[in-house]
Amino acid sequence: MMRQFRNRVEAGRLLARRLMKYADRSDVLVLALPRGGVPVAYEVAQALNAPLDVFVVRKLGVPGYEELAMGAIASGGVRVLNSSVVESLGISEETIEVVAVRELRELQRRERACRHDLPSPDVQGCTVILVDDGIATGSTMRAAIQALRHLKAARIVVAVPTASFSTVREMRSEVDELVAVMMPVDFSGVGQWYQDFSQTTDEKVRELLGRGSPISNPI
């Protein structure tokens, strides 16, 4: 049986070993999905000598079926819609706007908690290493990928310590590269692969971002 990571710090260090080809490159930016992805991404950014920032994304769930994404909003004022879901369910512009306004409030709250008044990262032309502490269904990660494509990232590398094998198989075609330390077939949740999966606080996020020297444009 695959062993658990002790915590997100160990997971990040093990993940970084698989990403060393991106070390010391001026075009690389490490972006973490907050909050749990930040301690993992911090270790990756330190090992690669790359800038660290957060990428806040909120899925726009279909009312009554919130797990089904009709789109997403993300850092930098991005809104992307899943046209096939919107059209097949006949979702109105008014409905989309109501959900988007609600999720925008939460996105702005999270951005303030993470970065205060620092600008959102400029990813255009960058190789973005998008990090979380794990992937289960992949809905949040997919929303982030869509948003980064919209922002014209040159290359998107999804990097996680652990992910569902089936989700990885489906997601590989959506990004330029997907790196995972463990891809269990028997995957009931990200937390099962960590001995310590305690919540990452906003204070810890701000501390790690400060130590990781986030910048608005690395190139």
Sequence and secondary structure as in RCSB ss.txt:
>XXXX:A:sequence
MMRQFRNRVEAGRLLARRLMKYADRSDVLVLALPRGGVPVAYEVAQALNAPLDVFVVRKLGVPGYEELAMGAIAS
GGVRVLNSSVVESLGISEETIEVVAVRELRELQRRERACRHDLPSPDVQGCTVILVDDGIATGSTMRAAIQALRH
LKAARIVVAVPTASFSTVREMRSEVDELVAVMMPVDFSGVGQWYQDFSQTTDEKVRELLGRGSPISNPI
>XXXX:A:secstr
    BSSHHHHHHHHHHTTGGGTT TTEEEEE TTTHHHHHHHHHHHHT  EEE  EEEEEETTEEEEEEEEEET
TTEEEE HHHHHHHT  HHHHHHHHHHHHHHHHHHHHHHHTT      BT EEEEE S BSS HHHHHHHHHHHH
TTBSEEEEEEEEB HHHHHHHGGGSSEEEEEE  SS S GGGGBS      HHHHHHHHHHT   S   
